[in-house]
Amino acid sequence: MPPARFIAIRYARENSVPFLGTCGGFQHAIVEYARNVLGWQDAAHAETDSEGRMVIAPAELLAGGENGGD
C-alpha cells in the first residue's frame, strides 16, 4: 500500500478536490501523477529516492552546476 500522502493526493485529484502542494507537497503530487496516470510505478524524486525514475530533478542538475550554474 502506498504511503498515506499519496493516497490523499490521489483522492484529491480523482475527486476534483482543490489541493495546494508547496515544496514537498508539490513534488509528491507530481510523483503521484506519474505513478497513477502515466503508469511509471518507479517514479520518484531525487530527495527521497535516488534509485527510482527521477521525475523531479534538483535545480543544480538542470543548470549544470553545483549551485544552480554558478
mmCIF file as Biopython writes it, N, C-alpha, C and O atoms, coordinates in Angstrom:
data_model
#
loop_
_atom_site.group_PDB
_atom_site.id
_atom_site.type_symbol
_atom_site.label_atom_id
_atom_site.label_alt_id
_atom_site.label_comp_id
_atom_site.label_asym_id
_atom_site.label_entity_id
_atom_site.label_seq_id
_atom_site.pdbx_PDB_ins_code
_atom_site.Cartn_x
_atom_site.Cartn_y
_atom_site.Cartn_z
_atom_site.occupancy
_atom_site.B_iso_or_equiv
_atom_site.auth_seq_id
_atom_site.auth_asym_id
_atom_site.pdbx_PDB_model_num
ATOM 1   N N  . MET A ? 1  ? 0.843   -1.181 0.000   1.0 0.0 1  A 1 
ATOM 2   C CA . MET A ? 1  ? 0.000   0.000  0.000   1.0 0.0 1  A 1 
ATOM 3   C C  . MET A ? 1  ? 0.892   1.249  0.000   1.0 0.0 1  A 1 
ATOM 4   O O  . MET A ? 1  ? 1.867   1.321  0.748   1.0 0.0 1  A 1 
ATOM 5   N N  . PRO A ? 2  ? 0.552   2.223  -0.839  1.0 0.0 2  A 1 
ATOM 6   C CA . PRO A ? 2  ? 1.366   3.451  -0.877  1.0 0.0 2  A 1 
ATOM 7   C C  . PRO A ? 2  ? 1.221   4.262  0.406   1.0 0.0 2  A 1 
ATOM 8   O O  . PRO A ? 2  ? 0.239   4.111  1.132   1.0 0.0 2  A 1 
ATOM 9   N N  . PRO A ? 3  ? 2.196   5.119  0.685   1.0 0.0 3  A 1 
ATOM 10  C CA . PRO A ? 3  ? 2.097   5.983  1.872   1.0 0.0 3  A 1 
ATOM 11  C C  . PRO A ? 3  ? 0.826   6.836  1.826   1.0 0.0 3  A 1 
ATOM 12  O O  . PRO A ? 3  ? 0.310   7.145  0.752   1.0 0.0 3  A 1 
ATOM 13  N N  . ALA A ? 4  ? 0.340   7.205  2.994   1.0 0.0 4  A 1 
ATOM 14  C CA . ALA A ? 4  ? -0.915  7.960  3.110   1.0 0.0 4  A 1 
ATOM 15  C C  . ALA A ? 4  ? -0.897  9.251  2.306   1.0 0.0 4  A 1 
ATOM 16  O O  . ALA A ? 4  ? -1.933  9.656  1.778   1.0 0.0 4  A 1 
ATOM 17  N N  . ARG A ? 5  ? 0.249   9.904  2.200   1.0 0.0 5  A 1 
ATOM 18  C CA . ARG A ? 5  ? 0.302   11.173 1.454   1.0 0.0 5  A 1 
ATOM 19  C C  . ARG A ? 5  ? -0.092  10.960 0.002   1.0 0.0 5  A 1 
ATOM 20  O O  . ARG A ? 5  ? -0.766  11.809 -0.582  1.0 0.0 5  A 1 
ATOM 21  N N  . PHE A ? 6  ? 0.314   9.840  -0.597  1.0 0.0 6  A 1 
ATOM 22  C CA . PHE A ? 6  ? -0.037  9.572  -1.987  1.0 0.0 6  A 1 
ATOM 23  C C  . PHE A ? 6  ? -1.504  9.181  -2.125  1.0 0.0 6  A 1 
ATOM 24  O O  . PHE A ? 6  ? -2.137  9.502  -3.131  1.0 0.0 6  A 1 
ATOM 25  N N  . ILE A ? 7  ? -2.042  8.501  -1.141  1.0 0.0 7  A 1 
ATOM 26  C CA . ILE A ? 7  ? -3.464  8.157  -1.159  1.0 0.0 7  A 1 
ATOM 27  C C  . ILE A ? 7  ? -4.307  9.425  -1.100  1.0 0.0 7  A 1 
ATOM 28  O O  . ILE A ? 7  ? -5.283  9.559  -1.838  1.0 0.0 7  A 1 
ATOM 29  N N  . ALA A ? 8  ? -3.931  10.354 -0.224  1.0 0.0 8  A 1 
ATOM 30  C CA . ALA A ? 8  ? -4.671  11.615 -0.088  1.0 0.0 8  A 1 
ATOM 31  C C  . ALA A ? 8  ? -4.579  12.453 -1.363  1.0 0.0 8  A 1 
ATOM 32  O O  . ALA A ? 8  ? -5.577  13.025 -1.802  1.0 0.0 8  A 1 
ATOM 33  N N  . ILE A ? 9  ? -3.397  12.527 -1.953  1.0 0.0 9  A 1 
ATOM 34  C CA . ILE A ? 9  ? -3.220  13.308 -3.182  1.0 0.0 9  A 1 
ATOM 35  C C  . ILE A ? 9  ? -4.012  12.687 -4.325  1.0 0.0 9  A 1 
ATOM 36  O O  . ILE A ? 9  ? -4.630  13.405 -5.111  1.0 0.0 9  A 1 
ATOM 37  N N  . ARG A ? 10 ? -4.000  11.373 -4.422  1.0 0.0 10 A 1 
ATOM 38  C CA . ARG A ? 10 ? -4.773  10.708 -5.478  1.0 0.0 10 A 1 
ATOM 39  C C  . ARG A ? 10 ? -6.259  10.953 -5.289  1.0 0.0 10 A 1 
ATOM 40  O O  . ARG A ? 10 ? -6.973  11.220 -6.256  1.0 0.0 10 A 1 
ATOM 41  N N  . TYR A ? 11 ? -6.730  10.867 -4.056  1.0 0.0 11 A 1 
ATOM 42  C CA . TYR A ? 11 ? -8.144  11.135 -3.780  1.0 0.0 11 A 1 
ATOM 43  C C  . TYR A ? 11 ? -8.510  12.547 -4.234  1.0 0.0 11 A 1 
ATOM 44  O O  . TYR A ? 11 ? -9.531  12.747 -4.891  1.0 0.0 11 A 1 
ATOM 45  N N  . ALA A ? 12 ? -7.675  13.522 -3.883  1.0 0.0 12 A 1 
ATOM 46  C CA . ALA A ? 12 ? -7.945  14.911 -4.269  1.0 0.0 12 A 1 
ATOM 47  C C  . ALA A ? 12 ? -7.990  15.047 -5.791  1.0 0.0 12 A 1 
ATOM 48  O O  . ALA A ? 12 ? -8.888  15.700 -6.324  1.0 0.0 12 A 1 
ATOM 49  N N  . ARG A ? 13 ? -7.047  14.449 -6.485  1.0 0.0 13 A 1 
ATOM 50  C CA . ARG A ? 13 ? -7.013  14.539 -7.948  1.0 0.0 13 A 1 
ATOM 51  C C  . ARG A ? 13 ? -8.225  13.882 -8.584  1.0 0.0 13 A 1 
ATOM 52  O O  . ARG A ? 13 ? -8.849  14.467 -9.469  1.0 0.0 13 A 1 
ATOM 53  N N  . GLU A ? 14 ? -8.566  12.685 -8.152  1.0 0.0 14 A 1 
ATOM 54  C CA . GLU A ? 14 ? -9.657  11.938 -8.770  1.0 0.0 14 A 1 
ATOM 55  C C  . GLU A ? 14 ? -11.039 12.486 -8.432  1.0 0.0 14 A 1 
ATOM 56  O O  . GLU A ? 14 ? -11.997 12.233 -9.162  1.0 0.0 14 A 1 
ATOM 57  N N  . ASN A ? 15 ? -11.157 13.236 -7.333  1.0 0.0 15 A 1 
ATOM 58  C CA . ASN A ? 15 ? -12.454 13.748 -6.905  1.0 0.0 15 A 1 
ATOM 59  C C  . ASN A ? 15 ? -12.564 15.264 -7.034  1.0 0.0 15 A 1 
ATOM 60  O O  . ASN A ? 15 ? -13.458 15.877 -6.451  1.0 0.0 15 A 1 
ATOM 61  N N  . SER A ? 16 ? -11.663 15.861 -7.791  1.0 0.0 16 A 1 
ATOM 62  C CA . SER A ? 16 ? -11.668 17.310 -8.049  1.0 0.0 16 A 1 
ATOM 63  C C  . SER A ? 16 ? -11.685 18.135 -6.772  1.0 0.0 16 A 1 
ATOM 64  O O  . SER A ? 16 ? -12.342 19.173 -6.697  1.0 0.0 16 A 1 
ATOM 65  N N  . VAL A ? 17 ? -10.958 17.663 -5.772  1.0 0.0 17 A 1 
ATOM 66  C CA . VAL A ? 17 ? -10.826 18.392 -4.514  1.0 0.0 17 A 1 
ATOM 67  C C  . VAL A ? 17 ? -9.630  19.337 -4.655  1.0 0.0 17 A 1 
ATOM 68  O O  . VAL A ? 17 ? -8.531  18.886 -4.979  1.0 0.0 17 A 1 
ATOM 69  N N  . PRO A ? 18 ? -9.822  20.638 -4.418  1.0 0.0 18 A 1 
ATOM 70  C CA . PRO A ? 18 ? -8.693  21.567 -4.524  1.0 0.0 18 A 1 
ATOM 71  C C  . PRO A ? 18 ? -7.540  21.140 -3.611  1.0 0.0 18 A 1 
ATOM 72  O O  . PRO A ? 18 ? -7.744  20.732 -2.467  1.0 0.0 18 A 1 
ATOM 73  N N  . PHE A ? 19 ? -6.351  21.244 -4.142  1.0 0.0 19 A 1 
ATOM 74  C CA . PHE A ? 19 ? -5.164  20.798 -3.419  1.0 0.0 19 A 1 
ATOM 75  C C  . PHE A ? 19 ? -4.030  21.749 -3.744  1.0 0.0 19 A 1 
ATOM 76  O O  . PHE A ? 19 ? -3.735  21.990 -4.915  1.0 0.0 19 A 1 
ATOM 77  N N  . LEU A ? 20 ? -3.397  22.287 -2.727  1.0 0.0 20 A 1 
ATOM 78  C CA . LEU A ? 20 ? -2.242  23.157 -2.916  1.0 0.0 20 A 1 
ATOM 79  C C  . LEU A ? 20 ? -1.036  22.468 -2.303  1.0 0.0 20 A 1 
ATOM 80  O O  . LEU A ? 20 ? -0.955  22.293 -1.087  1.0 0.0 20 A 1 
ATOM 81  N N  . GLY A ? 21 ? -0.122  22.089 -3.140  1.0 0.0 21 A 1 
ATOM 82  C CA . GLY A ? 21 ? 1.100   21.466 -2.657  1.0 0.0 21 A 1 
ATOM 83  C C  . GLY A ? 21 ? 2.264   22.416 -2.838  1.0 0.0 21 A 1 
ATOM 84  O O  . GLY A ? 21 ? 2.545   22.854 -3.954  1.0 0.0 21 A 1 
ATOM 85  N N  . THR A ? 22 ? 2.938   22.735 -1.758  1.0 0.0 22 A 1 
ATOM 86  C CA . THR A ? 22 ? 4.127   23.573 -1.847  1.0 0.0 22 A 1 
ATOM 87  C C  . THR A ? 22 ? 5.328   22.726 -1.458  1.0 0.0 22 A 1 
ATOM 88  O O  . THR A ? 22 ? 5.228   21.861 -0.588  1.0 0.0 22 A 1 
ATOM 89  N N  . CYS A ? 23 ? 6.432   22.966 -2.085  1.0 0.0 23 A 1 
ATOM 90  C CA . CYS A ? 23 ? 7.680   22.262 -1.815  1.0 0.0 23 A 1 
ATOM 91  C C  . CYS A ? 23 ? 7.472   20.752 -1.914  1.0 0.0 23 A 1 
ATOM 92  O O  . CYS A ? 23 ? 7.226   20.244 -3.007  1.0 0.0 23 A 1 
ATOM 93  N N  . GLY A ? 24 ? 7.565   20.027 -0.807  1.0 0.0 24 A 1 
ATOM 94  C CA . GLY A ? 24 ? 7.419   18.575 -0.831  1.0 0.0 24 A 1 
ATOM 95  C C  . GLY A ? 24 ? 6.048   18.123 -1.298  1.0 0.0 24 A 1 
ATOM 96  O O  . GLY A ? 24 ? 5.933   17.109 -1.986  1.0 0.0 24 A 1 
ATOM 97  N N  . GLY A ? 25 ? 5.008   18.859 -0.934  1.0 0.0 25 A 1 
ATOM 98  C CA . GLY A ? 25 ? 3.654   18.501 -1.363  1.0 0.0 25 A 1 
ATOM 99  C C  . GLY A ? 25 ? 3.500   18.562 -2.871  1.0 0.0 25 A 1 
ATOM 100 O O  . GLY A ? 25 ? 2.840   17.710 -3.467  1.0 0.0 25 A 1 
ATOM 101 N N  . PHE A ? 26 ? 4.106   19.563 -3.489  1.0 0.0 26 A 1 
ATOM 102 C CA . PHE A ? 26 ? 4.079   19.676 -4.946  1.0 0.0 26 A 1 
ATOM 103 C C  . PHE A ? 26 ? 4.846   18.515 -5.571  1.0 0.0 26 A 1 
ATOM 104 O O  . PHE A ? 26 ? 4.392   17.920 -6.548  1.0 0.0 26 A 1 
ATOM 105 N N  . GLN A ? 27 ? 6.003   18.197 -5.008  1.0 0.0 27 A 1 
ATOM 106 C CA . GLN A ? 27 ? 6.800   17.089 -5.530  1.0 0.0 27 A 1 
ATOM 107 C C  . GLN A ? 27 ? 6.036   15.772 -5.415  1.0 0.0 27 A 1 
ATOM 108 O O  . GLN A ? 27 ? 6.061   14.956 -6.337  1.0 0.0 27 A 1 
ATOM 109 N N  . HIS A ? 28 ? 5.362   15.565 -4.293  1.0 0.0 28 A 1 
ATOM 110 C CA . HIS A ? 28 ? 4.582   14.336 -4.122  1.0 0.0 28 A 1 
ATOM 111 C C  . HIS A ? 28 ? 3.425   14.286 -5.114  1.0 0.0 28 A 1 
ATOM 112 O O  . HIS A ? 28 ? 3.085   13.211 -5.606  1.0 0.0 28 A 1 
ATOM 113 N N  . ALA A ? 29 ? 2.814   15.436 -5.417  1.0 0.0 29 A 1 
ATOM 114 C CA . ALA A ? 29 ? 1.727   15.473 -6.394  1.0 0.0 29 A 1 
ATOM 115 C C  . ALA A ? 29 ? 2.230   15.072 -7.782  1.0 0.0 29 A 1 
ATOM 116 O O  . ALA A ? 29 ? 1.543   14.351 -8.505  1.0 0.0 29 A 1 
ATOM 117 N N  . ILE A ? 30 ? 3.415   15.532 -8.154  1.0 0.0 30 A 1 
ATOM 118 C CA . ILE A ? 30 ? 3.994   15.167 -9.450  1.0 0.0 30 A 1 
ATOM 119 C C  . ILE A ? 30 ? 4.295   13.671 -9.494  1.0 0.0 30 A 1 
ATOM 120 O O  . ILE A ? 30 ? 4.014   13.010 -10.494 1.0 0.0 30 A 1 
ATOM 121 N N  . VAL A ? 31 ? 4.862   13.138 -8.423  1.0 0.0 31 A 1 
ATOM 122 C CA . VAL A ? 31 ? 5.176   11.710 -8.363  1.0 0.0 31 A 1 
ATOM 123 C C  . VAL A ? 31 ? 3.887   10.889 -8.405  1.0 0.0 31 A 1 
ATOM 124 O O  . VAL A ? 31 ? 3.828   9.877  -9.104  1.0 0.0 31 A 1 
ATOM 125 N N  . GLU A ? 32 ? 2.863   11.305 -7.673  1.0 0.0 32 A 1 
ATOM 126 C CA . GLU A ? 32 ? 1.580   10.585 -7.684  1.0 0.0 32 A 1 
ATOM 127 C C  . GLU A ? 32 ? 1.008   10.543 -9.089  1.0 0.0 32 A 1 
ATOM 128 O O  . GLU A ? 32 ? 0.543   9.495  -9.536  1.0 0.0 32 A 1 
ATOM 129 N N  . TYR A ? 33 ? 1.035   11.667 -9.793  1.0 0.0 33 A 1 
ATOM 130 C CA . TYR A ? 33 ? 0.523   11.735 -11.163 1.0 0.0 33 A 1 
ATOM 131 C C  . TYR A ? 33 ? 1.321   10.804 -12.080 1.0 0.0 33 A 1 
ATOM 132 O O  . TYR A ? 33 ? 0.744   10.063 -12.876 1.0 0.0 33 A 1 
ATOM 133 N N  . ALA A ? 34 ? 2.632   10.847 -11.963 1.0 0.0 34 A 1 
ATOM 134 C CA . ALA A ? 34 ? 3.478   9.992  -12.800 1.0 0.0 34 A 1 
ATOM 135 C C  . ALA A ? 34 ? 3.184   8.517  -12.547 1.0 0.0 34 A 1 
ATOM 136 O O  . ALA A ? 34 ? 3.144   7.721  -13.485 1.0 0.0 34 A 1 
ATOM 137 N N  . ARG A ? 35 ? 2.981   8.158  -11.298 1.0 0.0 35 A 1 
ATOM 138 C CA . ARG A ? 35 ? 2.727   6.749  -10.967 1.0 0.0 35 A 1 
ATOM 139 C C  . ARG A ? 35 ? 1.343   6.287  -11.408 1.0 0.0 35 A 1 
ATOM 140 O O  . ARG A ? 35 ? 1.204   5.212  -11.993 1.0 0.0 35 A 1 
ATOM 141 N N  . ASN A ? 36 ? 0.320   7.090  -11.131 1.0 0.0 36 A 1 
ATOM 142 C CA . ASN A ? 36 ? -1.053  6.624  -11.318 1.0 0.0 36 A 1 
ATOM 143 C C  . ASN A ? 36 ? -1.701  7.029  -12.631 1.0 0.0 36 A 1 
ATOM 144 O O  . ASN A ? 36 ? -2.674  6.397  -13.042 1.0 0.0 36 A 1 
ATOM 145 N N  . VAL A ? 37 ? -1.204  8.054  -13.301 1.0 0.0 37 A 1 
ATOM 146 C CA . VAL A ? 37 ? -1.761  8.452  -14.590 1.0 0.0 37 A 1 
ATOM 147 C C  . VAL A ? 37 ? -0.855  7.989  -15.729 1.0 0.0 37 A 1 
ATOM 148 O O  . VAL A ? 37 ? -1.327  7.434  -16.721 1.0 0.0 37 A 1 
ATOM 149 N N  . LEU A ? 38 ? 0.434   8.219  -15.580 1.0 0.0 38 A 1 
ATOM 150 C CA . LEU A ? 38 ? 1.379   7.834  -16.629 1.0 0.0 38 A 1 
ATOM 151 C C  . LEU A ? 38 ? 1.819   6.378  -16.529 1.0 0.0 38 A 1 
ATOM 152 O O  . LEU A ? 38 ? 2.374   5.829  -17.481 1.0 0.0 38 A 1 
ATOM 153 N N  . GLY A ? 39 ? 1.573   5.752  -15.376 1.0 0.0 39 A 1 
ATOM 154 C CA . GLY A ? 39 ? 1.926   4.348  -15.200 1.0 0.0 39 A 1 
ATOM 155 C C  . GLY A ? 39 ? 3.382   4.092  -14.863 1.0 0.0 39 A 1 
ATOM 156 O O  . GLY A ? 39 ? 3.853   2.961  -14.982 1.0 0.0 39 A 1 
ATOM 157 N N  . TRP A ? 40 ? 4.098   5.119  -14.445 1.0 0.0 40 A 1 
ATOM 158 C CA . TRP A ? 40 ? 5.509   4.974  -14.069 1.0 0.0 40 A 1 
ATOM 159 C C  . TRP A ? 40 ? 5.584   4.561  -12.607 1.0 0.0 40 A 1 
ATOM 160 O O  . TRP A ? 40 ? 5.741   5.419  -11.739 1.0 0.0 40 A 1 
ATOM 161 N N  . GLN A ? 41 ? 5.477   3.280  -12.315 1.0 0.0 41 A 1 
ATOM 162 C CA . GLN A ? 41 ? 5.433   2.801  -10.939 1.0 0.0 41 A 1 
ATOM 163 C C  . GLN A ? 41 ? 6.713   3.094  -10.160 1.0 0.0 41 A 1 
ATOM 164 O O  . GLN A ? 41 ? 6.691   3.137  -8.930  1.0 0.0 41 A 1 
ATOM 165 N N  . ASP A ? 42 ? 7.818   3.293  -10.857 1.0 0.0 42 A 1 
ATOM 166 C CA . ASP A ? 42 ? 9.084   3.584  -10.183 1.0 0.0 42 A 1 
ATOM 167 C C  . ASP A ? 42 ? 9.375   5.087  -10.112 1.0 0.0 42 A 1 
ATOM 168 O O  . ASP A ? 42 ? 10.494  5.484  -9.788  1.0 0.0 42 A 1 
ATOM 169 N N  . ALA A ? 43 ? 8.375   5.925  -10.413 1.0 0.0 43 A 1 
ATOM 170 C CA . ALA A ? 43 ? 8.569   7.381  -10.370 1.0 0.0 43 A 1 
ATOM 171 C C  . ALA A ? 43 ? 8.962   7.821  -8.962  1.0 0.0 43 A 1 
ATOM 172 O O  . ALA A ? 43 ? 8.426   7.327  -7.970  1.0 0.0 43 A 1 
ATOM 173 N N  . ALA A ? 44 ? 9.905   8.756  -8.893  1.0 0.0 44 A 1 
ATOM 174 C CA . ALA A ? 44 ? 10.398  9.245  -7.605  1.0 0.0 44 A 1 
ATOM 175 C C  . ALA A ? 44 ? 10.997  10.628 -7.806  1.0 0.0 44 A 1 
ATOM 176 O O  . ALA A ? 44 ? 11.102  11.117 -8.931  1.0 0.0 44 A 1 
ATOM 177 N N  . HIS A ? 45 ? 11.387  11.248 -6.703  1.0 0.0 45 A 1 
ATOM 178 C CA . HIS A ? 45 ? 12.179  12.465 -6.824  1.0 0.0 45 A 1 
ATOM 179 C C  . HIS A ? 45 ? 13.467  12.270 -6.049  1.0 0.0 45 A 1 
ATOM 180 O O  . HIS A ? 45 ? 13.517  11.526 -5.070  1.0 0.0 45 A 1 
ATOM 181 N N  . ALA A ? 46 ? 14.497  12.944 -6.502  1.0 0.0 46 A 1 
ATOM 182 C CA . ALA A ? 46 ? 15.865  12.689 -6.042  1.0 0.0 46 A 1 
ATOM 183 C C  . ALA A ? 46 ? 16.059  12.872 -4.546  1.0 0.0 46 A 1 
ATOM 184 O O  . ALA A ? 46 ? 16.936  12.234 -3.962  1.0 0.0 46 A 1 
ATOM 185 N N  . GLU A ? 47 ? 15.266  13.725 -3.910  1.0 0.0 47 A 1 
ATOM 186 C CA . GLU A ? 47 ? 15.456  13.974 -2.481  1.0 0.0 47 A 1 
ATOM 187 C C  . GLU A ? 47 ? 15.080  12.779 -1.614  1.0 0.0 47 A 1 
ATOM 188 O O  . GLU A ? 47 ? 15.605  12.626 -0.512  1.0 0.0 47 A 1 
ATOM 189 N N  . THR A ? 48 ? 14.171  11.927 -2.101  1.0 0.0 48 A 1 
ATOM 190 C CA . THR A ? 48 ? 13.707  10.820 -1.271  1.0 0.0 48 A 1 
ATOM 191 C C  . THR A ? 48 ? 14.057  9.440  -1.811  1.0 0.0 48 A 1 
ATOM 192 O O  . THR A ? 48 ? 14.049  8.469  -1.056  1.0 0.0 48 A 1 
ATOM 193 N N  . ASP A ? 49 ? 14.363  9.331  -3.101  1.0 0.0 49 A 1 
ATOM 194 C CA . ASP A ? 49 ? 14.635  8.016  -3.671  1.0 0.0 49 A 1 
ATOM 195 C C  . ASP A ? 49 ? 15.560  8.161  -4.872  1.0 0.0 49 A 1 
ATOM 196 O O  . ASP A ? 49 ? 15.114  8.492  -5.971  1.0 0.0 49 A 1 
ATOM 197 N N  . SER A ? 50 ? 16.815  7.919  -4.664  1.0 0.0 50 A 1 
ATOM 198 C CA . SER A ? 50 ? 17.779  8.079  -5.756  1.0 0.0 50 A 1 
ATOM 199 C C  . SER A ? 50 ? 17.772  6.898  -6.724  1.0 0.0 50 A 1 
ATOM 200 O O  . SER A ? 50 ? 18.408  6.964  -7.776  1.0 0.0 50 A 1 
ATOM 201 N N  . GLU A ? 51 ? 17.067  5.825  -6.388  1.0 0.0 51 A 1 
ATOM 202 C CA . GLU A ? 51 ? 17.046  4.634  -7.233  1.0 0.0 51 A 1 
ATOM 203 C C  . GLU A ? 51 ? 15.885  4.619  -8.222  1.0 0.0 51 A 1 
ATOM 204 O O  . GLU A ? 51 ? 15.952  3.912  -9.227  1.0 0.0 51 A 1 
ATOM 205 N N  . GLY A ? 52 ? 14.824  5.381  -7.964  1.0 0.0 52 A 1 
ATOM 206 C CA . GLY A ? 52 ? 13.651  5.366  -8.834  1.0 0.0 52 A 1 
ATOM 207 C C  . GLY A ? 52 ? 13.842  6.208  -10.084 1.0 0.0 52 A 1 
ATOM 208 O O  . GLY A ? 52 ? 14.884  6.835  -10.279 1.0 0.0 52 A 1 
ATOM 209 N N  . ARG A ? 53 ? 12.806  6.211  -10.935 1.0 0.0 53 A 1 
ATOM 210 C CA . ARG A ? 53 ? 12.810  7.049  -12.137 1.0 0.0 53 A 1 
ATOM 211 C C  . ARG A ? 53 ? 12.647  8.492  -11.691 1.0 0.0 53 A 1 
ATOM 212 O O  . ARG A ? 53 ? 11.619  8.853  -11.118 1.0 0.0 53 A 1 
ATOM 213 N N  . MET A ? 54 ? 13.647  9.316  -11.948 1.0 0.0 54 A 1 
ATOM 214 C CA . MET A ? 54 ? 13.635  10.690 -11.466 1.0 0.0 54 A 1 
ATOM 215 C C  . MET A ? 54 ? 12.701  11.534 -12.329 1.0 0.0 54 A 1 
ATOM 216 O O  . MET A ? 54 ? 13.004  11.810 -13.490 1.0 0.0 54 A 1 
ATOM 217 N N  . VAL A ? 55 ? 11.565  11.941 -11.763 1.0 0.0 55 A 1 
ATOM 218 C CA . VAL A ? 55 ? 10.638  12.818 -12.473 1.0 0.0 55 A 1 
ATOM 219 C C  . VAL A ? 55 ? 10.798  14.259 -12.023 1.0 0.0 55 A 1 
ATOM 220 O O  . VAL A ? 55 ? 10.259  15.170 -12.652 1.0 0.0 55 A 1 
ATOM 221 N N  . ILE A ? 56 ? 11.535  14.474 -10.939 1.0 0.0 56 A 1 
ATOM 222 C CA . ILE A ? 56 ? 11.851  15.813 -10.447 1.0 0.0 56 A 1 
ATOM 223 C C  . ILE A ? 56 ? 13.345  15.832 -10.170 1.0 0.0 56 A 1 
ATOM 224 O O  . ILE A ? 56 ? 13.846  15.084 -9.330  1.0 0.0 56 A 1 
ATOM 225 N N  . ALA A ? 57 ? 14.043  16.690 -10.883 1.0 0.0 57 A 1 
ATOM 226 C CA . ALA A ? 57 ? 15.495  16.769 -10.734 1.0 0.0 57 A 1 
ATOM 227 C C  . ALA A ? 57 ? 15.878  18.011 -9.943  1.0 0.0 57 A 1 
ATOM 228 O O  . ALA A ? 57 ? 15.258  19.062 -10.107 1.0 0.0 57 A 1 
ATOM 229 N N  . PRO A ? 58 ? 16.888  17.906 -9.091  1.0 0.0 58 A 1 
ATOM 230 C CA . PRO A ? 58 ? 17.376  19.087 -8.376  1.0 0.0 58 A 1 
ATOM 231 C C  . PRO A ? 58 ? 17.842  20.155 -9.363  1.0 0.0 58 A 1 
ATOM 232 O O  . PRO A ? 58 ? 18.364  19.834 -10.430 1.0 0.0 58 A 1 
ATOM 233 N N  . ALA A ? 59 ? 17.654  21.413 -9.006  1.0 0.0 59 A 1 
ATOM 234 C CA . ALA A ? 59 ? 17.990  22.532 -9.892  1.0 0.0 59 A 1 
ATOM 235 C C  . ALA A ? 59 ? 19.444  22.505 -10.343 1.0 0.0 59 A 1 
ATOM 236 O O  . ALA A ? 59 ? 19.748  22.857 -11.482 1.0 0.0 59 A 1 
ATOM 237 N N  . GLU A ? 60 ? 20.343  22.089 -9.455  1.0 0.0 60 A 1 
ATOM 238 C CA . GLU A ? 60 ? 21.753  22.088 -9.842  1.0 0.0 60 A 1 
ATOM 239 C C  . GLU A ? 60 ? 22.043  21.104 -10.971 1.0 0.0 60 A 1 
ATOM 240 O O  . GLU A ? 60 ? 22.970  21.321 -11.751 1.0 0.0 60 A 1 
ATOM 241 N N  . LEU A ? 61 ? 21.273  20.036 -11.071 1.0 0.0 61 A 1 
ATOM 242 C CA . LEU A ? 61 ? 21.454  19.112 -12.188 1.0 0.0 61 A 1 
ATOM 243 C C  . LEU A ? 61 ? 20.990  19.743 -13.490 1.0 0.0 61 A 1 
ATOM 244 O O  . LEU A ? 61 ? 21.630  19.583 -14.529 1.0 0.0 61 A 1 
ATOM 245 N N  . LEU A ? 62 ? 19.881  20.456 -13.429 1.0 0.0 62 A 1 
ATOM 246 C CA . LEU A ? 62 ? 19.338  21.079 -14.631 1.0 0.0 62 A 1 
ATOM 247 C C  . LEU A ? 62 ? 20.196  22.234 -15.121 1.0 0.0 62 A 1 
ATOM 248 O O  . LEU A ? 62 ? 20.321  22.456 -16.326 1.0 0.0 62 A 1 
ATOM 249 N N  . ALA A ? 63 ? 20.789  22.971 -14.183 1.0 0.0 63 A 1 
ATOM 250 C CA . ALA A ? 63 ? 21.574  24.146 -14.545 1.0 0.0 63 A 1 
ATOM 251 C C  . ALA A ? 63 ? 23.022  23.802 -14.890 1.0 0.0 63 A 1 
ATOM 252 O O  . ALA A ? 63 ? 23.743  24.626 -15.451 1.0 0.0 63 A 1 
ATOM 253 N N  . GLY A ? 64 ? 23.439  22.594 -14.557 1.0 0.0 64 A 1 
ATOM 254 C CA . GLY A ? 64 ? 24.779  22.165 -14.902 1.0 0.0 64 A 1 
ATOM 255 C C  . GLY A ? 64 ? 25.863  22.573 -13.927 1.0 0.0 64 A 1 
ATOM 256 O O  . GLY A ? 64 ? 27.048  22.445 -14.233 1.0 0.0 64 A 1 
ATOM 257 N N  . GLY A ? 65 ? 25.483  23.058 -12.767 1.0 0.0 65 A 1 
ATOM 258 C CA . GLY A ? 65 ? 26.480  23.444 -11.779 1.0 0.0 65 A 1 
ATOM 259 C C  . GLY A ? 65 ? 26.061  23.033 -10.392 1.0 0.0 65 A 1 
ATOM 260 O O  . GLY A ? 65 ? 24.891  22.737 -10.146 1.0 0.0 65 A 1 
ATOM 261 N N  . GLU A ? 66 ? 27.007  23.015 -9.492  1.0 0.0 66 A 1 
ATOM 262 C CA . GLU A ? 66 ? 26.730  22.590 -8.124  1.0 0.0 66 A 1 
ATOM 263 C C  . GLU A ? 66 ? 25.761  23.535 -7.417  1.0 0.0 66 A 1 
ATOM 264 O O  . GLU A ? 66 ? 24.965  23.096 -6.587  1.0 0.0 66 A 1 
ATOM 265 N N  . ASN A ? 67 ? 25.821  24.825 -7.740  1.0 0.0 67 A 1 
ATOM 266 C CA . ASN A ? 67 ? 24.953  25.813 -7.097  1.0 0.0 67 A 1 
ATOM 267 C C  . ASN A ? 67 ? 24.013  26.461 -8.102  1.0 0.0 67 A 1 
ATOM 268 O O  . ASN A ? 67 ? 23.859  27.682 -8.114  1.0 0.0 67 A 1 
ATOM 269 N N  . GLY A ? 68 ? 23.395  25.661 -8.933  1.0 0.0 68 A 1 
ATOM 270 C CA . GLY A ? 68 ? 22.461  26.204 -9.898  1.0 0.0 68 A 1 
ATOM 271 C C  . GLY A ? 68 ? 23.121  26.872 -11.092 1.0 0.0 68 A 1 
ATOM 272 O O  . GLY A ? 68 ? 22.514  27.732 -11.729 1.0 0.0 68 A 1 
ATOM 273 N N  . GLY A ? 69 ? 24.331  26.500 -11.400 1.0 0.0 69 A 1 
ATOM 274 C CA . GLY A ? 69 ? 25.011  27.012 -12.576 1.0 0.0 69 A 1 
ATOM 275 C C  . GLY A ? 69 ? 26.019  28.099 -12.291 1.0 0.0 69 A 1 
ATOM 276 O O  . GLY A ? 69 ? 26.568  28.691 -13.221 1.0 0.0 69 A 1 
ATOM 277 N N  . ASP A ? 70 ? 26.279  28.380 -11.002 1.0 0.0 70 A 1 
ATOM 278 C CA . ASP A ? 70 ? 27.267  29.412 -10.650 1.0 0.0 70 A 1 
ATOM 279 C C  . ASP A ? 70 ? 28.651  29.020 -11.107 1.0 0.0 70 A 1 
ATOM 280 O O  . ASP A ? 70 ? 29.606  29.769 -10.896 1.0 0.0 70 A 1 
#
